[in-house]
Amino acid sequence: MMFGPSFSMKTEPSSKPKSGFFSNIYNDPYKWSLVKSVTMFASGVFGFLIIYEAMNAPVETL
């Protein structure tokens, strides 16, 4: 695959120090894994409840 002359695969290291709440979590493998696991679990429970309510909704008879 050919790319234009402005495309570069090299990335230069950032001169800014990495600080902040979210970057601290993202750069720590344990914290990031924990956040991903809790988020996926909560999404699964929420999705299950939505589907469960849709399946058990009262049916109107004509």
mmCIF file as Biopython writes it, N, C-alpha, C and O atoms, coordinates in Angstrom:
data_model
#
loop_
_atom_site.group_PDB
_atom_site.id
_atom_site.type_symbol
_atom_site.label_atom_id
_atom_site.label_alt_id
_atom_site.label_comp_id
_atom_site.label_asym_id
_atom_site.label_entity_id
_atom_site.label_seq_id
_atom_site.pdbx_PDB_ins_code
_atom_site.Cartn_x
_atom_site.Cartn_y
_atom_site.Cartn_z
_atom_site.occupancy
_atom_site.B_iso_or_equiv
_atom_site.auth_seq_id
_atom_site.auth_asym_id
_atom_site.pdbx_PDB_model_num
ATOM 1   N N  . MET A ? 1  ? 0.856   -1.166  0.000  1.0 0.0 1  A 1 
ATOM 2   C CA . MET A ? 1  ? 0.000   0.000   0.000  1.0 0.0 1  A 1 
ATOM 3   C C  . MET A ? 1  ? 0.902   1.230   0.000  1.0 0.0 1  A 1 
ATOM 4   O O  . MET A ? 1  ? 1.820   1.334   0.814  1.0 0.0 1  A 1 
ATOM 5   N N  . MET A ? 2  ? 0.643   2.143   -0.900 1.0 0.0 2  A 1 
ATOM 6   C CA . MET A ? 2  ? 1.458   3.344   -1.026 1.0 0.0 2  A 1 
ATOM 7   C C  . MET A ? 2  ? 0.763   4.519   -0.337 1.0 0.0 2  A 1 
ATOM 8   O O  . MET A ? 2  ? -0.449  4.704   -0.448 1.0 0.0 2  A 1 
ATOM 9   N N  . PHE A ? 3  ? 1.554   5.291   0.362  1.0 0.0 3  A 1 
ATOM 10  C CA . PHE A ? 3  ? 1.040   6.475   1.026  1.0 0.0 3  A 1 
ATOM 11  C C  . PHE A ? 3  ? 1.756   7.697   0.465  1.0 0.0 3  A 1 
ATOM 12  O O  . PHE A ? 3  ? 2.836   7.595   -0.115 1.0 0.0 3  A 1 
ATOM 13  N N  . GLY A ? 4  ? 1.134   8.843   0.651  1.0 0.0 4  A 1 
ATOM 14  C CA . GLY A ? 4  ? 1.714   10.086  0.168  1.0 0.0 4  A 1 
ATOM 15  C C  . GLY A ? 4  ? 2.980   10.448  0.922  1.0 0.0 4  A 1 
ATOM 16  O O  . GLY A ? 4  ? 3.301   9.816   1.929  1.0 0.0 4  A 1 
ATOM 17  N N  . PRO A ? 5  ? 3.706   11.460  0.451  1.0 0.0 5  A 1 
ATOM 18  C CA . PRO A ? 5  ? 4.968   11.837  1.085  1.0 0.0 5  A 1 
ATOM 19  C C  . PRO A ? 5  ? 4.796   12.400  2.492  1.0 0.0 5  A 1 
ATOM 20  O O  . PRO A ? 5  ? 5.759   12.428  3.259  1.0 0.0 5  A 1 
ATOM 21  N N  . SER A ? 6  ? 3.598   12.848  2.849  1.0 0.0 6  A 1 
ATOM 22  C CA . SER A ? 6  ? 3.404   13.424  4.176  1.0 0.0 6  A 1 
ATOM 23  C C  . SER A ? 6  ? 3.143   12.363  5.239  1.0 0.0 6  A 1 
ATOM 24  O O  . SER A ? 6  ? 3.124   12.671  6.431  1.0 0.0 6  A 1 
ATOM 25  N N  . PHE A ? 7  ? 2.942   11.116  4.817  1.0 0.0 7  A 1 
ATOM 26  C CA . PHE A ? 7  ? 2.648   10.054  5.773  1.0 0.0 7  A 1 
ATOM 27  C C  . PHE A ? 7  ? 3.946   9.556   6.386  1.0 0.0 7  A 1 
ATOM 28  O O  . PHE A ? 7  ? 4.913   9.293   5.671  1.0 0.0 7  A 1 
ATOM 29  N N  . SER A ? 8  ? 3.972   9.426   7.697  1.0 0.0 8  A 1 
ATOM 30  C CA . SER A ? 8  ? 5.168   8.954   8.376  1.0 0.0 8  A 1 
ATOM 31  C C  . SER A ? 8  ? 4.785   7.924   9.419  1.0 0.0 8  A 1 
ATOM 32  O O  . SER A ? 8  ? 3.832   8.126   10.172 1.0 0.0 8  A 1 
ATOM 33  N N  . MET A ? 9  ? 5.507   6.839   9.470  1.0 0.0 9  A 1 
ATOM 34  C CA . MET A ? 9  ? 5.249   5.798   10.460 1.0 0.0 9  A 1 
ATOM 35  C C  . MET A ? 9  ? 5.912   6.126   11.794 1.0 0.0 9  A 1 
ATOM 36  O O  . MET A ? 9  ? 5.531   5.567   12.823 1.0 0.0 9  A 1 
ATOM 37  N N  . LYS A ? 10 ? 6.890   7.017   11.793 1.0 0.0 10 A 1 
ATOM 38  C CA . LYS A ? 10 ? 7.620   7.339   13.009 1.0 0.0 10 A 1 
ATOM 39  C C  . LYS A ? 10 ? 6.798   8.282   13.878 1.0 0.0 10 A 1 
ATOM 40  O O  . LYS A ? 10 ? 6.171   9.219   13.384 1.0 0.0 10 A 1 
ATOM 41  N N  . THR A ? 11 ? 6.814   8.020   15.162 1.0 0.0 11 A 1 
ATOM 42  C CA . THR A ? 11 ? 6.160   8.921   16.106 1.0 0.0 11 A 1 
ATOM 43  C C  . THR A ? 11 ? 7.226   9.465   17.040 1.0 0.0 11 A 1 
ATOM 44  O O  . THR A ? 11 ? 8.075   8.725   17.536 1.0 0.0 11 A 1 
ATOM 45  N N  . GLU A ? 12 ? 7.168   10.736  17.266 1.0 0.0 12 A 1 
ATOM 46  C CA . GLU A ? 12 ? 8.140   11.357  18.147 1.0 0.0 12 A 1 
ATOM 47  C C  . GLU A ? 12 ? 7.604   11.350  19.566 1.0 0.0 12 A 1 
ATOM 48  O O  . GLU A ? 12 ? 6.411   11.565  19.781 1.0 0.0 12 A 1 
ATOM 49  N N  . PRO A ? 13 ? 8.470   11.106  20.535 1.0 0.0 13 A 1 
ATOM 50  C CA . PRO A ? 13 ? 8.003   11.104  21.922 1.0 0.0 13 A 1 
ATOM 51  C C  . PRO A ? 13 ? 7.503   12.481  22.333 1.0 0.0 13 A 1 
ATOM 52  O O  . PRO A ? 13 ? 8.046   13.508  21.924 1.0 0.0 13 A 1 
ATOM 53  N N  . SER A ? 14 ? 6.479   12.477  23.134 1.0 0.0 14 A 1 
ATOM 54  C CA . SER A ? 14 ? 5.881   13.725  23.586 1.0 0.0 14 A 1 
ATOM 55  C C  . SER A ? 14 ? 6.789   14.383  24.615 1.0 0.0 14 A 1 
ATOM 56  O O  . SER A ? 14 ? 7.329   13.712  25.495 1.0 0.0 14 A 1 
ATOM 57  N N  . SER A ? 15 ? 6.955   15.692  24.501 1.0 0.0 15 A 1 
ATOM 58  C CA . SER A ? 15 ? 7.788   16.409  25.454 1.0 0.0 15 A 1 
ATOM 59  C C  . SER A ? 15 ? 6.999   16.795  26.702 1.0 0.0 15 A 1 
ATOM 60  O O  . SER A ? 15 ? 7.576   17.228  27.700 1.0 0.0 15 A 1 
ATOM 61  N N  . LYS A ? 16 ? 5.676   16.636  26.642 1.0 0.0 16 A 1 
ATOM 62  C CA . LYS A ? 16 ? 4.840   16.980  27.784 1.0 0.0 16 A 1 
ATOM 63  C C  . LYS A ? 16 ? 4.884   15.855  28.812 1.0 0.0 16 A 1 
ATOM 64  O O  . LYS A ? 16 ? 4.831   14.683  28.440 1.0 0.0 16 A 1 
ATOM 65  N N  . PRO A ? 17 ? 4.978   16.184  30.083 1.0 0.0 17 A 1 
ATOM 66  C CA . PRO A ? 17 ? 4.903   15.125  31.090 1.0 0.0 17 A 1 
ATOM 67  C C  . PRO A ? 17 ? 3.485   14.572  31.156 1.0 0.0 17 A 1 
ATOM 68  O O  . PRO A ? 17 ? 2.511   15.320  31.078 1.0 0.0 17 A 1 
ATOM 69  N N  . LYS A ? 18 ? 3.382   13.273  31.297 1.0 0.0 18 A 1 
ATOM 70  C CA . LYS A ? 18 ? 2.065   12.645  31.339 1.0 0.0 18 A 1 
ATOM 71  C C  . LYS A ? 18 ? 1.537   12.715  32.761 1.0 0.0 18 A 1 
ATOM 72  O O  . LYS A ? 18 ? 2.035   12.042  33.664 1.0 0.0 18 A 1 
ATOM 73  N N  . SER A ? 19 ? 0.532   13.533  32.936 1.0 0.0 19 A 1 
ATOM 74  C CA . SER A ? 19 ? -0.098  13.643  34.240 1.0 0.0 19 A 1 
ATOM 75  C C  . SER A ? 19 ? -1.586  13.789  34.022 1.0 0.0 19 A 1 
ATOM 76  O O  . SER A ? 19 ? -2.040  14.086  32.917 1.0 0.0 19 A 1 
ATOM 77  N N  . GLY A ? 20 ? -2.327  13.583  35.062 1.0 0.0 20 A 1 
ATOM 78  C CA . GLY A ? 20 ? -3.764  13.690  34.961 1.0 0.0 20 A 1 
ATOM 79  C C  . GLY A ? 20 ? -4.416  12.399  35.400 1.0 0.0 20 A 1 
ATOM 80  O O  . GLY A ? 20 ? -3.789  11.340  35.440 1.0 0.0 20 A 1 
ATOM 81  N N  . PHE A ? 21 ? -5.673  12.513  35.724 1.0 0.0 21 A 1 
ATOM 82  C CA . PHE A ? 21 ? -6.420  11.376  36.264 1.0 0.0 21 A 1 
ATOM 83  C C  . PHE A ? 21 ? -6.549  10.252  35.245 1.0 0.0 21 A 1 
ATOM 84  O O  . PHE A ? 21 ? -6.246  9.098   35.551 1.0 0.0 21 A 1 
ATOM 85  N N  . PHE A ? 22 ? -6.999  10.583  34.029 1.0 0.0 22 A 1 
ATOM 86  C CA . PHE A ? 22 ? -7.257  9.548   33.030 1.0 0.0 22 A 1 
ATOM 87  C C  . PHE A ? 22 ? -5.971  8.948   32.471 1.0 0.0 22 A 1 
ATOM 88  O O  . PHE A ? 22 ? -5.900  7.738   32.257 1.0 0.0 22 A 1 
ATOM 89  N N  . SER A ? 23 ? -4.963  9.767   32.233 1.0 0.0 23 A 1 
ATOM 90  C CA . SER A ? 23 ? -3.717  9.212   31.712 1.0 0.0 23 A 1 
ATOM 91  C C  . SER A ? 23 ? -3.023  8.360   32.767 1.0 0.0 23 A 1 
ATOM 92  O O  . SER A ? 23 ? -2.329  7.402   32.425 1.0 0.0 23 A 1 
ATOM 93  N N  . ASN A ? 24 ? -3.198  8.690   34.039 1.0 0.0 24 A 1 
ATOM 94  C CA . ASN A ? 24 ? -2.636  7.874   35.114 1.0 0.0 24 A 1 
ATOM 95  C C  . ASN A ? 24 ? -3.279  6.491   35.117 1.0 0.0 24 A 1 
ATOM 96  O O  . ASN A ? 24 ? -2.588  5.485   35.272 1.0 0.0 24 A 1 
ATOM 97  N N  . ILE A ? 25 ? -4.596  6.439   34.946 1.0 0.0 25 A 1 
ATOM 98  C CA . ILE A ? 25 ? -5.294  5.151   34.896 1.0 0.0 25 A 1 
ATOM 99  C C  . ILE A ? 25 ? -4.895  4.386   33.642 1.0 0.0 25 A 1 
ATOM 100 O O  . ILE A ? 25 ? -4.641  3.184   33.709 1.0 0.0 25 A 1 
ATOM 101 N N  . TYR A ? 26 ? -4.836  5.062   32.505 1.0 0.0 26 A 1 
ATOM 102 C CA . TYR A ? 26 ? -4.535  4.396   31.234 1.0 0.0 26 A 1 
ATOM 103 C C  . TYR A ? 26 ? -3.118  3.821   31.210 1.0 0.0 26 A 1 
ATOM 104 O O  . TYR A ? 26 ? -2.892  2.764   30.621 1.0 0.0 26 A 1 
ATOM 105 N N  . ASN A ? 27 ? -2.181  4.492   31.831 1.0 0.0 27 A 1 
ATOM 106 C CA . ASN A ? 27 ? -0.788  4.051   31.798 1.0 0.0 27 A 1 
ATOM 107 C C  . ASN A ? 27 ? -0.459  3.011   32.858 1.0 0.0 27 A 1 
ATOM 108 O O  . ASN A ? 27 ? 0.621   2.423   32.808 1.0 0.0 27 A 1 
ATOM 109 N N  . ASP A ? 28 ? -1.338  2.762   33.807 1.0 0.0 28 A 1 
ATOM 110 C CA . ASP A ? 28 ? -1.124  1.723   34.813 1.0 0.0 28 A 1 
ATOM 111 C C  . ASP A ? 28 ? -1.879  0.471   34.372 1.0 0.0 28 A 1 
ATOM 112 O O  . ASP A ? 28 ? -3.109  0.490   34.331 1.0 0.0 28 A 1 
ATOM 113 N N  . PRO A ? 29 ? -1.178  -0.623  34.039 1.0 0.0 29 A 1 
ATOM 114 C CA . PRO A ? 29 ? -1.860  -1.815  33.510 1.0 0.0 29 A 1 
ATOM 115 C C  . PRO A ? 29 ? -2.911  -2.386  34.457 1.0 0.0 29 A 1 
ATOM 116 O O  . PRO A ? 29 ? -3.959  -2.839  33.997 1.0 0.0 29 A 1 
ATOM 117 N N  . TYR A ? 30 ? -2.662  -2.378  35.759 1.0 0.0 30 A 1 
ATOM 118 C CA . TYR A ? 30 ? -3.631  -2.929  36.706 1.0 0.0 30 A 1 
ATOM 119 C C  . TYR A ? 30 ? -4.896  -2.077  36.743 1.0 0.0 30 A 1 
ATOM 120 O O  . TYR A ? 30 ? -6.007  -2.599  36.658 1.0 0.0 30 A 1 
ATOM 121 N N  . LYS A ? 31 ? -4.722  -0.769  36.871 1.0 0.0 31 A 1 
ATOM 122 C CA . LYS A ? 31 ? -5.887  0.117   36.942 1.0 0.0 31 A 1 
ATOM 123 C C  . LYS A ? 31 ? -6.682  0.085   35.640 1.0 0.0 31 A 1 
ATOM 124 O O  . LYS A ? 31 ? -7.913  0.074   35.666 1.0 0.0 31 A 1 
ATOM 125 N N  . TRP A ? 32 ? -5.985  0.071   34.500 1.0 0.0 32 A 1 
ATOM 126 C CA . TRP A ? 32 ? -6.665  0.064   33.211 1.0 0.0 32 A 1 
ATOM 127 C C  . TRP A ? 32 ? -7.450  -1.228  33.033 1.0 0.0 32 A 1 
ATOM 128 O O  . TRP A ? 32 ? -8.577  -1.203  32.538 1.0 0.0 32 A 1 
ATOM 129 N N  . SER A ? 33 ? -6.873  -2.350  33.428 1.0 0.0 33 A 1 
ATOM 130 C CA . SER A ? 33 ? -7.569  -3.632  33.332 1.0 0.0 33 A 1 
ATOM 131 C C  . SER A ? 33 ? -8.799  -3.639  34.232 1.0 0.0 33 A 1 
ATOM 132 O O  . SER A ? 33 ? -9.854  -4.139  33.840 1.0 0.0 33 A 1 
ATOM 133 N N  . LEU A ? 34 ? -8.669  -3.094  35.420 1.0 0.0 34 A 1 
ATOM 134 C CA . LEU A ? 34 ? -9.791  -3.038  36.356 1.0 0.0 34 A 1 
ATOM 135 C C  . LEU A ? 34 ? -10.915 -2.159  35.810 1.0 0.0 34 A 1 
ATOM 136 O O  . LEU A ? 34 ? -12.085 -2.536  35.881 1.0 0.0 34 A 1 
ATOM 137 N N  . VAL A ? 35 ? -10.572 -1.002  35.271 1.0 0.0 35 A 1 
ATOM 138 C CA . VAL A ? 35 ? -11.579 -0.096  34.715 1.0 0.0 35 A 1 
ATOM 139 C C  . VAL A ? 35 ? -12.284 -0.746  33.527 1.0 0.0 35 A 1 
ATOM 140 O O  . VAL A ? 35 ? -13.505 -0.649  33.408 1.0 0.0 35 A 1 
ATOM 141 N N  . LYS A ? 36 ? -11.528 -1.410  32.644 1.0 0.0 36 A 1 
ATOM 142 C CA . LYS A ? 36 ? -12.145 -2.082  31.498 1.0 0.0 36 A 1 
ATOM 143 C C  . LYS A ? 36 ? -13.078 -3.195  31.954 1.0 0.0 36 A 1 
ATOM 144 O O  . LYS A ? 36 ? -14.177 -3.343  31.419 1.0 0.0 36 A 1 
ATOM 145 N N  . SER A ? 37 ? -12.649 -3.978  32.939 1.0 0.0 37 A 1 
ATOM 146 C CA . SER A ? 37 ? -13.475 -5.091  33.409 1.0 0.0 37 A 1 
ATOM 147 C C  . SER A ? 37 ? -14.767 -4.601  34.046 1.0 0.0 37 A 1 
ATOM 148 O O  . SER A ? 37 ? -15.838 -5.139  33.769 1.0 0.0 37 A 1 
ATOM 149 N N  . VAL A ? 38 ? -14.675 -3.594  34.888 1.0 0.0 38 A 1 
ATOM 150 C CA . VAL A ? 38 ? -15.866 -3.056  35.551 1.0 0.0 38 A 1 
ATOM 151 C C  . VAL A ? 38 ? -16.805 -2.429  34.520 1.0 0.0 38 A 1 
ATOM 152 O O  . VAL A ? 38 ? -18.022 -2.586  34.615 1.0 0.0 38 A 1 
ATOM 153 N N  . THR A ? 39 ? -16.249 -1.725  33.541 1.0 0.0 39 A 1 
ATOM 154 C CA . THR A ? 39 ? -17.072 -1.109  32.500 1.0 0.0 39 A 1 
ATOM 155 C C  . THR A ? 39 ? -17.793 -2.160  31.668 1.0 0.0 39 A 1 
ATOM 156 O O  . THR A ? 39 ? -18.982 -2.013  31.384 1.0 0.0 39 A 1 
ATOM 157 N N  . MET A ? 40 ? -17.096 -3.209  31.277 1.0 0.0 40 A 1 
ATOM 158 C CA . MET A ? 40 ? -17.723 -4.266  30.478 1.0 0.0 40 A 1 
ATOM 159 C C  . MET A ? 40 ? -18.776 -5.017  31.292 1.0 0.0 40 A 1 
ATOM 160 O O  . MET A ? 40 ? -19.825 -5.370  30.753 1.0 0.0 40 A 1 
ATOM 161 N N  . PHE A ? 41 ? -18.520 -5.268  32.568 1.0 0.0 41 A 1 
ATOM 162 C CA . PHE A ? 41 ? -19.498 -5.937  33.415 1.0 0.0 41 A 1 
ATOM 163 C C  . PHE A ? 41 ? -20.759 -5.091  33.543 1.0 0.0 41 A 1 
ATOM 164 O O  . PHE A ? 41 ? -21.871 -5.598  33.396 1.0 0.0 41 A 1 
ATOM 165 N N  . ALA A ? 42 ? -20.582 -3.795  33.818 1.0 0.0 42 A 1 
ATOM 166 C CA . ALA A ? 42 ? -21.735 -2.900  33.959 1.0 0.0 42 A 1 
ATOM 167 C C  . ALA A ? 42 ? -22.513 -2.799  32.645 1.0 0.0 42 A 1 
ATOM 168 O O  . ALA A ? 42 ? -23.743 -2.753  32.658 1.0 0.0 42 A 1 
ATOM 169 N N  . SER A ? 43 ? -21.811 -2.763  31.521 1.0 0.0 43 A 1 
ATOM 170 C CA . SER A ? 43 ? -22.489 -2.723  30.218 1.0 0.0 43 A 1 
ATOM 171 C C  . SER A ? 43 ? -23.282 -3.997  29.978 1.0 0.0 43 A 1 
ATOM 172 O O  . SER A ? 43 ? -24.390 -3.945  29.444 1.0 0.0 43 A 1 
ATOM 173 N N  . GLY A ? 44 ? -22.731 -5.135  30.363 1.0 0.0 44 A 1 
ATOM 174 C CA . GLY A ? 44 ? -23.432 -6.408  30.207 1.0 0.0 44 A 1 
ATOM 175 C C  . GLY A ? 44 ? -24.680 -6.486  31.056 1.0 0.0 44 A 1 
ATOM 176 O O  . GLY A ? 44 ? -25.722 -6.948  30.592 1.0 0.0 44 A 1 
ATOM 177 N N  . VAL A ? 45 ? -24.586 -6.040  32.299 1.0 0.0 45 A 1 
ATOM 178 C CA . VAL A ? 45 ? -25.755 -6.046  33.186 1.0 0.0 45 A 1 
ATOM 179 C C  . VAL A ? 45 ? -26.823 -5.106  32.648 1.0 0.0 45 A 1 
ATOM 180 O O  . VAL A ? 45 ? -28.004 -5.454  32.629 1.0 0.0 45 A 1 
ATOM 181 N N  . PHE A ? 46 ? -26.419 -3.921  32.211 1.0 0.0 46 A 1 
ATOM 182 C CA . PHE A ? 46 ? -27.369 -2.959  31.658 1.0 0.0 46 A 1 
ATOM 183 C C  . PHE A ? 46 ? -28.043 -3.521  30.408 1.0 0.0 46 A 1 
ATOM 184 O O  . PHE A ? 46 ? -29.260 -3.419  30.259 1.0 0.0 46 A 1 
ATOM 185 N N  . GLY A ? 47 ? -27.259 -4.111  29.518 1.0 0.0 47 A 1 
ATOM 186 C CA . GLY A ? 47 ? -27.820 -4.703  28.308 1.0 0.0 47 A 1 
ATOM 187 C C  . GLY A ? 47 ? -28.771 -5.840  28.619 1.0 0.0 47 A 1 
ATOM 188 O O  . GLY A ? 47 ? -29.821 -5.962  27.987 1.0 0.0 47 A 1 
ATOM 189 N N  . PHE A ? 48 ? -28.415 -6.679  29.592 1.0 0.0 48 A 1 
ATOM 190 C CA . PHE A ? 48 ? -29.291 -7.773  29.991 1.0 0.0 48 A 1 
ATOM 191 C C  . PHE A ? 48 ? -30.624 -7.242  30.507 1.0 0.0 48 A 1 
ATOM 192 O O  . PHE A ? 48 ? -31.680 -7.764  30.151 1.0 0.0 48 A 1 
ATOM 193 N N  . LEU A ? 49 ? -30.580 -6.208  31.340 1.0 0.0 49 A 1 
ATOM 194 C CA . LEU A ? 49 ? -31.818 -5.658  31.889 1.0 0.0 49 A 1 
ATOM 195 C C  . LEU A ? 49 ? -32.700 -5.055  30.800 1.0 0.0 49 A 1 
ATOM 196 O O  . LEU A ? 49 ? -33.922 -5.195  30.850 1.0 0.0 49 A 1 
ATOM 197 N N  . ILE A ? 50 ? -32.109 -4.399  29.836 1.0 0.0 50 A 1 
ATOM 198 C CA . ILE A ? 50 ? -32.882 -3.830  28.727 1.0 0.0 50 A 1 
ATOM 199 C C  . ILE A ? 50 ? -33.556 -4.941  27.929 1.0 0.0 50 A 1 
ATOM 200 O O  . ILE A ? 50 ? -34.744 -4.851  27.620 1.0 0.0 50 A 1 
ATOM 201 N N  . ILE A ? 51 ? -32.805 -5.982  27.597 1.0 0.0 51 A 1 
ATOM 202 C CA . ILE A ? 51 ? -33.370 -7.095  26.821 1.0 0.0 51 A 1 
ATOM 203 C C  . ILE A ? 51 ? -34.409 -7.849  27.638 1.0 0.0 51 A 1 
ATOM 204 O O  . ILE A ? 51 ? -35.442 -8.253  27.105 1.0 0.0 51 A 1 
ATOM 205 N N  . TYR A ? 52 ? -34.147 -8.042  28.924 1.0 0.0 52 A 1 
ATOM 206 C CA . TYR A ? 52 ? -35.078 -8.760  29.793 1.0 0.0 52 A 1 
ATOM 207 C C  . TYR A ? 52 ? -36.419 -8.026  29.875 1.0 0.0 52 A 1 
ATOM 208 O O  . TYR A ? 52 ? -37.478 -8.649  29.804 1.0 0.0 52 A 1 
ATOM 209 N N  . GLU A ? 53 ? -36.365 -6.697  30.027 1.0 0.0 53 A 1 
ATOM 210 C CA . GLU A ? 53 ? -37.602 -5.914  30.078 1.0 0.0 53 A 1 
ATOM 211 C C  . GLU A ? 53 ? -38.354 -5.979  28.754 1.0 0.0 53 A 1 
ATOM 212 O O  . GLU A ? 53 ? -39.584 -6.041  28.746 1.0 0.0 53 A 1 
ATOM 213 N N  . ALA A ? 54 ? -37.641 -5.967  27.649 1.0 0.0 54 A 1 
ATOM 214 C CA . ALA A ? 54 ? -38.289 -6.029  26.337 1.0 0.0 54 A 1 
ATOM 215 C C  . ALA A ? 54 ? -38.953 -7.387  26.118 1.0 0.0 54 A 1 
ATOM 216 O O  . ALA A ? 54 ? -40.023 -7.459  25.514 1.0 0.0 54 A 1 
ATOM 217 N N  . MET A ? 55 ? -38.338 -8.448  26.596 1.0 0.0 55 A 1 
ATOM 218 C CA . MET A ? 55 ? -38.886 -9.789  26.397 1.0 0.0 55 A 1 
ATOM 219 C C  . MET A ? 55 ? -40.087 -10.051 27.309 1.0 0.0 55 A 1 
ATOM 220 O O  . MET A ? 55 ? -40.970 -10.831 26.954 1.0 0.0 55 A 1 
ATOM 221 N N  . ASN A ? 56 ? -40.126 -9.414  28.467 1.0 0.0 56 A 1 
ATOM 222 C CA . ASN A ? 56 ? -41.186 -9.664  29.434 1.0 0.0 56 A 1 
ATOM 223 C C  . ASN A ? 56 ? -42.208 -8.538  29.513 1.0 0.0 56 A 1 
ATOM 224 O O  . ASN A ? 56 ? -42.940 -8.432  30.497 1.0 0.0 56 A 1 
ATOM 225 N N  . ALA A ? 57 ? -42.262 -7.709  28.498 1.0 0.0 57 A 1 
ATOM 226 C CA . ALA A ? 57 ? -43.248 -6.632  28.468 1.0 0.0 57 A 1 
ATOM 227 C C  . ALA A ? 57 ? -44.637 -7.241  28.296 1.0 0.0 57 A 1 
ATOM 228 O O  . ALA A ? 57 ? -44.792 -8.245  27.600 1.0 0.0 57 A 1 
ATOM 229 N N  . PRO A ? 58 ? -45.643 -6.643  28.922 1.0 0.0 58 A 1 
ATOM 230 C CA . PRO A ? 58 ? -47.000 -7.179  28.759 1.0 0.0 58 A 1 
ATOM 231 C C  . PRO A ? 58 ? -47.460 -7.066  27.303 1.0 0.0 58 A 1 
ATOM 232 O O  . PRO A ? 58 ? -47.177 -6.084  26.618 1.0 0.0 58 A 1 
ATOM 233 N N  . VAL A ? 59 ? -48.166 -8.082  26.860 1.0 0.0 59 A 1 
ATOM 234 C CA . VAL A ? 59 ? -48.637 -8.130  25.479 1.0 0.0 59 A 1 
ATOM 235 C C  . VAL A ? 59 ? -50.104 -7.732  25.460 1.0 0.0 59 A 1 
ATOM 236 O O  . VAL A ? 59 ? -50.911 -8.272  26.217 1.0 0.0 59 A 1 
ATOM 237 N N  . GLU A ? 60 ? -50.447 -6.786  24.593 1.0 0.0 60 A 1 
ATOM 238 C CA . GLU A ? 60 ? -51.843 -6.366  24.468 1.0 0.0 60 A 1 
ATOM 239 C C  . GLU A ? 60 ? -52.581 -7.353  23.575 1.0 0.0 60 A 1 
ATOM 240 O O  . GLU A ? 60 ? -52.085 -7.747  22.519 1.0 0.0 60 A 1 
ATOM 241 N N  . THR A ? 61 ? -53.764 -7.745  24.009 1.0 0.0 61 A 1 
ATOM 242 C CA . THR A ? 61 ? -54.576 -8.634  23.182 1.0 0.0 61 A 1 
ATOM 243 C C  . THR A ? 61 ? -55.615 -7.811  22.442 1.0 0.0 61 A 1 
ATOM 244 O O  . THR A ? 61 ? -56.132 -6.824  22.965 1.0 0.0 61 A 1 
ATOM 245 N N  . LEU A ? 62 ? -55.906 -8.216  21.252 1.0 0.0 62 A 1 
ATOM 246 C CA . LEU A ? 62 ? -56.883 -7.477  20.442 1.0 0.0 62 A 1 
ATOM 247 C C  . LEU A ? 62 ? -58.241 -8.078  20.544 1.0 0.0 62 A 1 
ATOM 248 O O  . LEU A ? 62 ? -59.183 -7.582  19.926 1.0 0.0 62 A 1 
#
